[in-house]
Structure formats: structure tokens, C-alpha cells
Amino acid sequence: MDDEPIRGLTDDAFFHAMGYLDLVDIYSGMTVARRWKTLLRDDSSDALWTRLVELAWRDKCYVAEGIKVLAGGEEAVSTWKAAQRSELLNLSVKKLKTSLVKRGVASAAIAGCFEKREFVDLLLPYVTKQGENLSVPYNPLDPSSLLASVPTPSSVASCCASALRLSVRDSRRSQISERELCGLAFQIRTRADGPLREVCQLDPWYMGVGAGRVIFRPTDEGAGVDFTWPKGEDGRDLNPFEPMGLGNSPSMTVNWNLVQDQRVVNLLFSGQAGPQEVIARHPGNWGWVLFSRGTCWTSWEYTKEDVDEIGVADEDLRPLYDTSMRNSQSAGDY
């Protein structure tokens, strides 16, 4: 490992060449020569580390918002903070007050605000701190706090290096925050090995004509669950739960809350306890998987033909959950 195979190669030329390689080849380059290992471990090349992040994340279904922003460096973090503030300024004063009350802000502090910007300044720290209730020693949703842990001076390269390491660690987290849950669209299908096996024949996913989509609404919007189904030839929703009065039925509302340390999504049907969907992470694409005995929900789309290759067939779900729980411990998740 002492003899460099290409003598006279400048650092700039080396980093330029590395930018054309995939992630495995780049890490293999660390075993070629001591100088190459030193260069590749050095957080000094913005272009190379940006390329490494792109390669590592290109096939991932989920990387936490704060970690993605961190990879853009200090300028990206500043832009994110400004966007958060701008988003709040677009809300009405009434909605800002409601959000403050729901977050437990003291009434005296709220009463002391007169202009909209004052309400925004009071609310902004609570918005950026979403995710701090997760049992990990970092906030994956707040790039500002993540940036504070990057060695100074914080170049784009050092931010990318920190973001890449954090993303691998965070991919093992099985807790989900409300902001994450409500920011994703889930595909839903019934399980052929559970109590809903009888309705699989009514499920569009098994018919090969699409699948149900689910959106979770935030608690300040009622914590509802919205279902969208493919249409049949007659124009009606292909809703396999319709015989049971579920899934956008006017006769039944569906709501949710997070329980068991935010590792389970508890469903409520017209206020009555429903199934509990346990939360897991896919080890390959880092996507979110929710499942109970009757259903499987994923934060990415796949077809019946793909299910075995992806590893989310009915028989894979329990082992996937067990693996996810073991991995979450190594992520500092417990």
C-alpha cells in the first residue's frame, strides 16, 4: 500500500478522477496507496464528497430532511431556515396562535405578541425542534442543530461527510416523528396471510391495477387519514375495505396517533380502537414500512411482481421488523 500506482498525480487531478467512480470503487481506492487513503479520508474536496453523497442516496426512498439539507453546507442551511420562517409568515395570525397553544406555549407569552412576525419568532423554535423527541442523540429534522456538530470551518465537504455518516446511522431509526409521517405518502395493500385475506380479491394491488394511497394529516388538522383508490371500469373506487365501511366511507372516520415511543401508528375508527401498525425500516432502500396482521403500508411504490425481490412479502414482514428493532439499538434508538 506504500507505492502509489500513478506518480505525479496532483490532488486536484486525483479528486477529479474519483468523481467518475461509484461508491464501492472510491472506498476501494483507500486500499491502494497511503496517500490515496489520506486524501479520501480528508474532508477537503467539495466535489468529491458531494458526489459520494449523491451515490449513496440515489437509490434510497428516504433520507431525513435535516440531513439532506446539511449536505448542502452552511448556505443551504441558511436557505432552509429562511424558508421555514417564510412558510410561517404565510399563515394567519389565528392559525399561528392555535399552533402556539397546541405546543403548550404560555398564554402570557402569546398575549405579548402583537405583530405577525412576533408570533412567528415565538413559534419558529418549536417548528425547527420537531424531531427532538426522538430517542436519538441528534435531531434529523433540524439542519441547524446538525451543522453545529460539524467541525469548523464547516466546508461543503465536511458537511457532506457528516451528512453521509448521519444518514447511514439514521437509516436504522425505527421511530417516526409526526412531521415525517405526515410528509409521506404510503402505498397500502392487504395481507393474504391475515384476517383480511378474504378481501384480497377486492384489492387493486392484487388485481395489478394500482394500489391504495394513504396520507396522514397533522394533529392540528384533525389527525385524519385520507385514502385514495384507483378507479374501476364503472368509475367507482376499488376500495377493498368498502364492505367494512372503511377507507373514505362517509359513515366512518379514520384517525391516528403515535404510541409506544413513536414506534407504532395507532388507528382509530370513529373514535374506536383499531389496528396498530408497527413501524420498521427497509434495510436496503431506507424506506418506512408499517404493518399489522391485516395490512402492509410502504413509503414507496412496488407491484405484486416486485414484492419478493424487494423483501416485503407477507412472510418477510415479521423478520423485517425484528431486524429493524435490532438495528435501531445500534443507531442509539433505545
Steps between C-alpha positions, in 0.01 A plus 500: 500500500807726509570529126269740321401351161479838322790720604479873449119501521397831653234520770262684267544238226453222755170643629381563145563134409331375815189695405439259210502188719219337694493481878652151525791588271570821689528316829711232331738779401581544869682165496723583201749747650552679829475842336172403331362383832597830661342702220177301504470534876562874478185712489668750266338429163150648463443337160608153612292498818198638316543215253527245783174622652323485163619145445404386848150647486400451138305178563366589845131561560554709809770723645395731784440862403760654730771261382430574133516875561824462699668344195462832319719681752448819700333687215239225458430502874450878496264470204303229684463720809375789287250270327368380837443859607338594169264202525383612845455860383250372243274370780227710655550642849210283618674183378831610653327552835334159476834333426662673797222390736521140378874502567443608858641850468409715801192717444687803637768460232234477228316803637824697481509465120337767284645476150505184290880487498494486881273194494731344239811570710329332795391196299811448284713324768223246556479427127875453454519280809256244360675167529673573830255265671655209310729284713814578301783737594434725199198667338469358147249770403700807600809573286589795724567277799679246278724774358606592852662157535706531178870581563583862418566647256197320356567460128252335264727193509495473878120550501463227236722264697297557817171466310610173341602349833178621666280367221641148537445515874153652463393230252479265799260724695157339540336792684308742282405859573163653417664727245654203320184288511286783363757591235490159333250328271454130574397216272265259675413139426324223689683191620409160360614323818288694751143568606431711188594225255139485381515854360827452308293423192358853525840664549621687185861412589424128454305580182808672357314827436673724752475527876341704773682816614487636852579845641517570874383850593673689785342521844427871456291402197306231683743205472290342229598227256415560132471206260513520120414198285536415130175516305326196354341487155175623652676804645468381860790481743666159517490514880541150649385631840169637373301192612622579854420871469866608501718714277331835424159368593268783612372275778841462668789732579858376531750674728846420629745558783854387575545265797766279658780756477397593144565150367134417436225682309173449684190523276160611629176426316236758595680539831518126568830311528610342174812311390846607608747528214855428620781698341809355330768623260603327181875426529562545128307808390456654850126539440235482773283189541185487715317174546247314711350153463268627227689764300840618377580866432822621333638847428584393144314329219549143380296244309397144575774380264766689698397404852727198547808672359445808718450291811160619621293188431268394782750251640777763494326754721560353843872428433527852354358644821732289719803611297387860514468488878849352537645762268324781683693416815832550318368835374462616859126465456428351838 
